[in-house]
């Protein structure tokens, strides 16, 4: 129970375990926007983000009686969110097509796209003026990120959106810290290749190692 005293969200969840409805409402208010933003990228379709966030909260509530504080609440929550996203992708037989990626449609989505763009530019070393501006750039970068393998994408989102450490990401994804570092390194390389190809040819290419099977050796690294 090492986080019980230091993590206020753990204390809230312990109240939820005791059927405190107001504590659950407070957790939802704190994390709903973050979960929706995360699901827009992790989930199989951007338009399912709110539903997937709600499903995550439902699972949290159903698991309340068995909850034991062993990690930060956010780590536990995003582990559940990752499972929800993967289950949703499997259930609808996800088939990703880059040219069907939607542009952001809300202020929260805009902020997420700007952070994705910042991430891509950081790792590629490109000047912002060299690629399209505004919604076009957001769509291009979102497509490049969504073309990453599921685990590369999730590791990047937890690192960039949630500012999680390697250790926290490893706990969330049930990987070693070395595997997390490998996933993030591959994600940066793949983003750089995709965006460089777009600048040079006008076509957004798929990374060469986007499948989850290609990430399997990261766990043994």
Backbone bond lengths (Angstrom), bond angles and torsions (degrees), N, CA, C in turn:
res aa  C-N    CA-C-N  psi(-1)  N-CA   C-N-CA  omega(-1)  CA-C   N-CA-C  phi
1 X - - - 1.458 - - 1.524 111.61 -
2 X 1.311 117.02 37.15 1.453 120.75 -172.13 1.521 114.12 -65.63
3 X 1.360 117.52 -18.76 1.459 119.31 -178.19 1.525 112.75 -97.82
4 X 1.325 117.45 -4.65 1.461 119.26 -172.93 1.525 112.18 -59.56
5 X 1.313 117.49 -40.48 1.451 120.00 -176.91 1.526 112.57 -82.04
6 X 1.329 117.44 -32.06 1.458 120.45 -172.23 1.522 114.20 -93.82
7 X 1.309 118.38 -21.23 1.467 121.93 -175.72 1.524 109.32 -107.65
8 X 1.342 117.62 108.53 1.472 119.39 -179.03 1.518 112.50 -63.25
9 X 1.333 117.30 -27.71 1.463 119.28 179.43 1.524 111.74 -71.43
10 X 1.320 116.98 -31.14 1.470 119.98 173.54 1.517 109.52 -63.12
11 X 1.328 116.69 -42.96 1.465 119.54 178.65 1.516 111.23 -63.14
12 X 1.338 116.02 -37.79 1.466 118.89 175.90 1.525 111.06 -63.01
13 X 1.345 116.06 -43.50 1.458 119.56 -178.43 1.522 111.33 -65.37
14 X 1.321 117.32 -33.35 1.463 119.79 175.65 1.523 110.97 -64.68
15 X 1.336 116.17 -33.75 1.468 119.02 174.25 1.518 110.73 -69.67
16 X 1.345 116.92 -36.90 1.468 120.39 175.45 1.524 109.48 -61.26
17 X 1.316 116.59 -40.60 1.468 120.83 177.90 1.522 111.13 -57.66
18 X 1.334 115.51 -30.30 1.467 120.77 178.72 1.524 112.05 -92.48
19 X 1.341 115.73 18.18 1.472 122.87 175.31 1.521 113.78 68.27
20 X 1.328 116.14 35.57 1.460 121.24 175.23 1.535 107.89 -88.42
21 X 1.336 116.72 103.61 1.464 121.86 -175.91 1.522 111.91 -64.76
22 X 1.327 117.17 -35.15 1.466 119.57 -178.56 1.528 111.07 -67.24
23 X 1.325 116.99 -33.75 1.462 120.43 177.88 1.528 110.20 -66.83
24 X 1.324 116.95 -40.30 1.462 119.78 178.47 1.527 110.23 -64.82
25 X 1.339 116.69 -42.45 1.463 120.64 178.24 1.527 110.85 -60.53
26 X 1.324 117.17 -37.06 1.464 120.46 179.20 1.526 111.51 -68.07
27 X 1.334 116.92 -39.98 1.459 120.16 176.89 1.526 111.20 -63.22
28 X 1.320 116.24 -42.30 1.465 120.37 177.69 1.523 110.21 -60.19
29 X 1.321 116.41 -46.18 1.465 120.31 -179.76 1.525 111.37 -61.34
30 X 1.325 117.18 -37.08 1.462 120.80 -178.25 1.533 112.43 -71.85
31 X 1.319 116.56 -34.88 1.465 119.44 -168.92 1.522 115.21 -113.29
32 X 1.318 118.79 -8.86 1.460 119.48 -174.49 1.526 112.23 -59.11
33 X 1.340 116.96 -49.54 1.461 119.90 -178.78 1.517 112.28 -61.16
34 X 1.327 116.17 -40.32 1.461 120.34 -179.78 1.524 111.36 -66.87
35 X 1.338 116.43 -39.79 1.462 119.65 179.37 1.525 111.52 -67.58
36 X 1.324 117.17 -42.22 1.463 120.07 178.92 1.522 110.12 -61.40
37 X 1.322 116.41 -44.43 1.460 120.83 178.80 1.520 110.93 -60.72
38 X 1.322 116.56 -44.10 1.455 121.19 179.58 1.522 111.22 -64.36
39 X 1.337 116.87 -41.65 1.458 120.98 -177.55 1.525 112.25 -69.86
40 X 1.334 117.49 -24.29 1.465 118.97 176.58 1.524 110.75 -62.44
41 X 1.320 115.97 -27.45 1.458 120.16 179.95 1.526 112.10 -101.37
42 X 1.337 117.84 -39.29 1.457 121.16 -176.97 1.515 112.96 -79.92
43 X 1.336 117.00 -30.90 1.457 120.05 -175.17 1.517 112.80 -75.49
44 X 1.340 116.82 168.53 1.463 120.39 -178.26 1.517 113.91 -69.94
45 X 1.360 117.45 -26.28 1.465 120.60 178.00 1.517 108.87 -145.80
46 X 1.335 115.63 140.80 1.462 119.93 -177.63 1.523 111.77 -61.69
47 X 1.350 116.76 -33.24 1.462 118.90 -176.63 1.529 112.62 -73.98
48 X 1.327 118.15 -6.25 1.462 121.75 177.18 1.528 112.15 -96.74
49 X 1.323 117.26 0.19 1.465 120.90 -171.36 1.528 112.54 -57.22
50 X 1.326 117.49 -46.37 1.458 119.75 -177.92 1.517 111.21 -66.34
51 X 1.334 117.07 -40.39 1.470 120.40 178.51 1.519 111.02 -63.68
52 X 1.333 116.88 -40.29 1.457 120.37 -179.48 1.524 111.47 -69.40
53 X 1.328 116.25 -35.21 1.462 119.52 175.65 1.525 110.26 -64.03
54 X 1.332 116.43 -42.39 1.467 120.03 178.39 1.524 111.08 -64.86
55 X 1.334 117.13 -39.38 1.461 120.30 177.09 1.522 110.80 -61.95
56 X 1.331 116.62 -37.55 1.465 120.36 177.45 1.518 110.78 -62.30
57 X 1.332 116.89 -45.16 1.460 119.82 179.01 1.523 111.19 -64.95
58 X 1.323 117.05 -36.19 1.470 120.10 177.78 1.525 110.27 -62.47
59 X 1.330 116.34 -41.04 1.462 119.80 178.69 1.522 111.15 -66.33
60 X 1.326 116.21 -38.49 1.464 120.31 176.57 1.522 109.69 -59.75
61 X 1.324 116.58 -45.86 1.462 120.33 -178.02 1.531 110.94 -65.85
62 X 1.341 116.39 -41.87 1.468 119.20 -179.72 1.527 111.60 -66.21
63 X 1.341 116.40 -27.43 1.468 120.24 -178.12 1.527 112.69 -91.37
64 X 1.325 117.47 5.00 1.459 119.92 -170.21 1.528 113.00 -60.93
65 X 1.328 117.77 -36.30 1.459 120.14 -175.07 1.519 112.95 -71.46
66 X 1.322 116.79 -21.92 1.461 120.30 -179.80 1.531 112.15 -103.56
67 X 1.327 116.84 4.45 1.466 120.42 -177.12 1.526 110.50 -65.56
68 X 1.348 114.62 131.65 1.457 122.06 173.83 1.528 108.45 -130.99
69 X 1.324 118.35 122.94 1.474 120.78 -177.66 1.519 111.33 -70.92
70 X 1.323 116.60 106.64 1.447 121.10 177.54 1.508 112.01 -126.92
71 X 1.319 116.57 -6.46 1.462 122.79 -179.99 1.517 107.91 -151.33
72 X 1.321 116.95 173.80 1.464 119.65 174.23 1.516 108.97 -57.11
73 X 1.329 116.81 146.02 1.454 120.17 179.46 1.521 111.24 -59.52
74 X 1.335 117.30 -41.56 1.460 120.12 -178.10 1.525 111.00 -62.09
75 X 1.345 117.60 -36.62 1.458 120.55 177.65 1.524 110.42 -62.93
76 X 1.316 116.62 -45.67 1.473 121.87 178.26 1.520 110.52 -62.56
77 X 1.327 116.92 -45.25 1.459 121.31 -178.48 1.518 111.77 -62.28
78 X 1.332 117.54 -46.15 1.461 119.86 -177.00 1.527 112.19 -73.56
79 X 1.322 117.49 -21.39 1.461 119.79 170.29 1.523 109.80 -64.35
80 X 1.324 115.97 -45.18 1.469 120.39 177.10 1.523 110.12 -63.17
81 X 1.334 117.04 -42.92 1.461 121.05 -179.84 1.520 111.30 -60.25
82 X 1.326 117.00 -41.21 1.454 120.24 178.10 1.517 111.87 -61.77
83 X 1.336 116.67 -40.62 1.460 120.45 177.63 1.520 111.30 -64.91
84 X 1.330 116.66 -40.51 1.465 120.50 178.69 1.526 110.44 -62.73
85 X 1.332 117.04 -44.25 1.468 120.97 179.97 1.525 110.90 -62.58
86 X 1.324 117.05 -43.61 1.472 120.11 -179.74 1.521 111.47 -65.73
87 X 1.316 116.88 -42.04 1.467 119.86 179.11 1.517 111.45 -63.39
88 X 1.336 116.13 -39.75 1.458 120.08 178.99 1.523 110.93 -64.36
89 X 1.330 115.64 -42.40 1.469 119.98 179.71 1.518 110.63 -61.36
90 X 1.330 116.75 -41.99 1.464 119.52 179.63 1.516 111.63 -67.49
91 X 1.336 116.91 -39.12 1.459 120.18 -173.77 1.528 113.08 -69.00
92 X 1.317 117.80 -28.46 1.470 119.52 -179.84 1.524 112.28 -103.16
93 X 1.355 116.56 8.48 1.459 119.40 177.75 1.511 111.89 57.88
94 X 1.329 115.31 56.69 1.454 121.37 -173.02 1.532 112.59 -51.35
95 X 1.341 113.99 128.89 1.467 121.57 172.66 1.519 107.30 -131.12
96 X 1.308 116.18 104.67 1.468 120.17 -174.92 1.522 111.34 -80.52
97 X 1.334 116.01 132.70 1.461 122.50 173.88 1.518 107.76 -127.93
98 X 1.318 117.43 120.27 1.462 121.40 -175.09 1.517 111.54 -59.26
99 X 1.337 117.78 -38.42 1.459 119.13 -174.60 1.520 113.21 -76.34
100 X 1.344 117.60 1.36 1.463 120.26 177.70 1.516 112.23 -105.85
101 X 1.324 116.68 5.85 1.459 119.73 -178.98 1.529 109.76 -69.36
102 X 1.335 115.14 130.43 1.461 119.90 -178.94 1.518 110.72 -83.72
103 X 1.326 115.71 146.07 1.461 120.40 171.76 1.521 108.62 -71.67
104 X 1.331 119.11 153.48 1.458 121.81 178.46 1.518 111.18 -58.28
105 X 1.352 114.37 143.24 1.459 118.01 -175.18 1.516 113.69 -123.18
106 X 1.330 117.91 10.60 1.457 119.31 178.49 1.517 109.23 -147.77
107 X 1.326 115.52 169.33 1.460 119.24 -179.81 1.513 110.89 -61.24
108 X 1.338 116.76 -39.21 1.453 119.88 179.69 1.514 110.58 -65.80
109 X 1.327 116.33 -41.01 1.463 120.12 178.39 1.518 110.43 -65.60
110 X 1.347 116.41 -38.50 1.464 119.83 178.42 1.523 110.83 -60.21
111 X 1.332 116.36 -45.13 1.459 119.17 -179.27 1.519 110.33 -65.07
112 X 1.334 116.68 -37.06 1.450 119.70 177.15 1.509 111.76 -64.91
113 X 1.316 117.18 -42.45 1.465 120.89 179.91 1.517 110.74 -64.92
114 X 1.338 116.76 -37.84 1.465 119.78 178.75 1.530 110.55 -64.23
115 X 1.342 116.32 -39.03 1.457 118.86 178.33 1.520 110.73 -68.45
116 X 1.333 116.81 -38.93 1.464 119.71 176.01 1.523 110.31 -61.65
117 X 1.322 116.20 -42.85 1.460 119.92 179.18 1.519 110.36 -62.39
118 X 1.327 116.37 -42.51 1.455 120.59 178.18 1.519 110.55 -61.50
119 X 1.323 116.29 -42.26 1.458 120.94 178.50 1.520 110.75 -59.96
120 X 1.330 115.99 -49.35 1.457 120.32 -177.78 1.520 111.47 -62.23
121 X 1.330 116.52 -41.29 1.456 119.61 -179.90 1.521 111.39 -69.14
122 X 1.338 116.00 -35.44 1.453 119.74 177.95 1.522 111.15 -60.88
123 X 1.330 115.48 -46.29 1.463 118.31 -173.92 1.515 112.29 -79.23
124 X 1.333 116.98 -22.32 1.458 118.55 -176.59 1.523 112.79 -91.42
125 X 1.336 117.07 -21.64 1.448 120.32 -177.31 1.515 112.38 75.34
126 X 1.346 117.92 16.29 1.464 121.07 -178.19 1.526 110.15 -88.35
127 X 1.299 115.76 147.49 1.449 119.94 173.98 1.521 108.79 -78.84
128 X 1.362 118.85 140.05 1.461 120.88 -177.72 1.520 114.13 -53.96
129 X 1.316 117.67 -32.93 1.456 120.10 -177.61 1.513 114.31 -68.90
130 X 1.326 116.98 -10.86 1.457 119.50 -175.57 1.517 112.85 -85.99
131 X 1.329 117.13 -11.30 1.460 118.84 176.10 1.518 109.01 -124.48
132 X 1.340 114.83 169.43 1.459 120.66 -174.38 1.525 111.35 -56.83
133 X 1.311 115.44 153.23 1.454 120.84 -179.85 1.522 110.65 -100.36
134 X 1.335 114.95 168.51 1.447 122.31 170.50 1.516 114.67 62.17
135 X 1.345 115.86 -140.88 1.458 121.02 -173.97 1.519 112.18 -63.74
136 X 1.361 116.86 -31.88 1.465 119.08 179.32 1.523 110.12 -63.89
137 X 1.328 116.35 -45.20 1.465 119.28 179.00 1.522 110.32 -63.40
138 X 1.336 117.63 -42.23 1.462 120.56 180.00 1.520 110.65 -59.77
139 X 1.332 116.99 -42.03 1.461 120.83 179.93 1.525 110.92 -65.76
140 X 1.336 116.87 -41.71 1.467 121.34 179.80 1.524 110.43 -62.41
141 X 1.334 115.90 -47.38 1.457 119.72 -177.57 1.517 110.66 -67.76
142 X 1.338 117.08 -41.10 1.464 120.18 177.93 1.523 110.49 -59.79
143 X 1.334 116.72 -42.73 1.455 120.32 178.54 1.525 110.99 -62.10
144 X 1.330 116.34 -41.67 1.469 120.12 179.86 1.521 110.63 -63.37
145 X 1.325 117.20 -41.76 1.461 120.74 179.86 1.524 110.48 -68.44
146 X 1.330 117.22 -42.92 1.452 119.97 -178.18 1.524 111.94 -69.87
147 X 1.335 117.41 -18.53 1.462 120.82 176.93 1.522 112.08 -79.13
148 X 1.336 117.67 -10.98 1.458 120.49 175.18 1.522 109.89 -66.66
149 X 1.314 116.56 160.19 1.467 118.93 174.13 1.525 108.99 -63.10
150 X 1.312 115.74 160.67 1.460 120.57 -176.42 1.526 111.72 -56.98
151 X 1.324 116.80 -44.13 1.460 119.48 -175.69 1.523 112.16 -75.17
152 X 1.328 117.75 -34.86 1.469 119.35 173.96 1.521 109.97 -61.96
153 X 1.320 115.67 -44.58 1.466 120.63 -178.17 1.524 111.27 -64.07
154 X 1.331 116.87 -44.36 1.455 119.83 -178.96 1.521 111.12 -65.54
155 X 1.329 117.17 -42.76 1.465 119.88 178.85 1.523 110.52 -60.75
156 X 1.332 117.21 -41.72 1.462 120.39 -179.85 1.525 111.40 -66.71
157 X 1.334 116.98 -41.73 1.456 119.37 -179.98 1.529 111.37 -64.33
158 X 1.325 117.33 -42.35 1.462 119.68 179.46 1.523 111.09 -66.76
159 X 1.325 116.48 -34.46 1.460 120.18 179.14 1.519 111.36 -72.39
160 X 1.331 116.88 -48.52 1.464 120.78 -172.81 1.528 112.91 -83.87
161 X 1.331 117.27 -43.39 1.462 120.22 -177.32 1.520 112.23 -79.64
162 X 1.326 116.20 -42.72 1.457 120.32 -172.51 1.527 113.26 -102.57
163 X 1.341 116.64 -1.84 1.467 121.26 178.79 1.527 112.43 54.08
164 X 1.326 116.31 35.27 1.458 120.33 179.16 1.528 110.29 -76.11
165 X 1.312 115.45 147.05 1.458 121.11 175.28 1.522 109.64 -76.76
166 X 1.340 116.19 168.92 1.460 119.92 175.59 1.529 110.86 -56.57
167 X 1.327 116.33 -40.89 1.463 120.64 -177.98 1.528 110.31 -64.59
168 X 1.333 117.09 -44.22 1.462 120.52 -179.19 1.523 111.36 -66.47
169 X 1.337 117.09 -40.54 1.465 120.18 177.25 1.514 109.92 -63.92
170 X 1.333 116.75 -40.56 1.463 120.67 178.59 1.525 110.76 -61.38
171 X 1.333 117.27 -41.63 1.463 120.52 177.95 1.527 111.07 -64.32
172 X 1.336 116.78 -41.91 1.453 121.41 -178.53 1.514 111.87 -66.12
173 X 1.327 117.12 -40.31 1.458 121.46 -174.28 1.527 113.13 -98.16
174 X 1.336 116.37 1.84 1.464 121.58 -179.91 1.526 110.81 57.54
175 X 1.325 115.59 49.58 1.455 122.53 178.69 1.521 109.25 -128.89
176 X 1.317 116.40 172.47 1.461 120.49 171.44 1.523 108.63 -82.71
177 X 1.321 116.54 161.13 1.465 119.19 177.09 1.523 110.57 -64.56
178 X 1.326 116.74 -33.58 1.457 119.98 178.00 1.525 110.98 -64.30
179 X 1.334 116.38 -38.30 1.461 120.16 178.01 1.525 110.79 -66.41
180 X 1.336 117.28 -38.44 1.464 121.39 178.45 1.526 110.14 -63.15
181 X 1.333 116.95 -44.80 1.463 120.45 177.64 1.523 110.82 -59.55
182 X 1.333 116.72 -39.08 1.465 120.88 178.72 1.519 111.07 -65.55
183 X 1.341 117.06 -43.40 1.460 120.66 179.18 1.523 111.30 -61.39
184 X 1.325 116.78 -45.14 1.464 120.36 -178.92 1.524 110.89 -66.38
185 X 1.323 117.02 -37.65 1.463 120.34 177.70 1.521 110.51 -63.82
186 X 1.322 117.37 -44.41 1.457 121.07 178.77 1.524 111.51 -64.53
187 X 1.333 115.85 -39.81 1.464 119.77 179.38 1.523 110.48 -61.07
188 X 1.337 117.31 -43.33 1.462 120.38 179.95 1.531 111.18 -64.06
189 X 1.336 116.34 -42.31 1.465 120.11 179.25 1.520 110.57 -63.50
190 X 1.334 116.86 -43.69 1.467 120.47 -178.23 1.522 112.06 -66.50
191 X 1.329 116.66 -39.03 1.460 119.53 177.01 1.529 110.54 -63.97
192 X 1.312 116.23 -43.40 1.465 120.17 179.48 1.527 110.52 -59.86
193 X 1.347 116.81 -44.93 1.458 120.42 -179.17 1.527 111.15 -63.53
194 X 1.340 116.63 -43.62 1.462 120.63 -178.18 1.518 111.84 -63.72
195 X 1.338 116.70 -46.67 1.455 120.20 -176.46 1.524 111.60 -73.32
196 X 1.319 117.43 -34.23 1.456 119.90 176.45 1.526 110.19 -64.40
197 X 1.339 115.96 -40.11 1.463 119.99 178.32 1.527 110.54 -63.61
198 X 1.340 116.34 -37.20 1.467 119.16 179.55 1.524 110.77 -65.96
199 X 1.334 116.62 -42.93 1.461 120.23 179.83 1.522 111.20 -62.08
200 X 1.326 116.36 -40.19 1.460 120.84 -174.84 1.525 113.48 -80.17
201 X 1.355 116.92 -33.48 1.470 120.09 -172.70 1.515 114.50 -120.65
202 X 1.331 116.63 -15.64 1.457 119.77 -175.45 1.514 112.43 81.19
203 X 1.335 117.59 5.34 1.457 122.31 -179.84 1.517 108.41 -120.78
204 X 1.336 116.09 132.57 1.455 120.87 179.50 1.518 108.26 -86.79
205 X 1.330 116.80 110.69 1.462 120.77 -178.07 1.510 110.81 -86.71
206 X 1.337 115.81 154.40 1.449 121.61 175.77 1.525 109.30 -79.43
207 X 1.340 118.59 141.66 1.459 119.61 174.52 1.518 110.38 -60.38
208 X 1.324 115.85 152.17 1.454 120.14 -177.24 1.518 112.74 -73.75
209 X 1.357 117.86 -19.29 1.464 119.07 -177.33 1.521 110.69 -127.82
210 X 1.333 116.99 51.96 1.455 120.45 -174.44 1.517 113.59 -82.31
211 X 1.331 120.08 -16.79 1.460 120.57 -174.98 1.520 110.82 -75.32
212 X 1.343 115.94 152.82 1.450 120.54 177.64 1.518 111.43 -65.89
213 X 1.339 117.50 -28.88 1.457 120.06 178.16 1.519 110.70 -60.54
214 X 1.336 116.90 -34.93 1.451 120.68 -178.99 1.523 111.60 -71.56
215 X 1.340 117.62 -16.51 1.453 121.12 177.73 1.516 112.02 -89.92
216 X 1.341 117.50 -6.17 1.449 119.68 -170.84 1.515 112.90 -61.37
217 X 1.328 116.72 -31.79 1.460 118.08 -178.83 1.520 112.53 -73.61
218 X 1.352 116.92 -12.94 1.460 119.52 179.01 1.524 110.62 -63.44
219 X 1.339 117.48 -32.36 1.443 120.58 -177.82 1.527 111.02 -68.21
220 X 1.322 115.98 -25.31 1.459 119.48 -177.72 1.509 112.37 -99.08
221 X 1.366 115.70 1.53 1.464 118.86 -175.24 1.519 110.60 -69.69
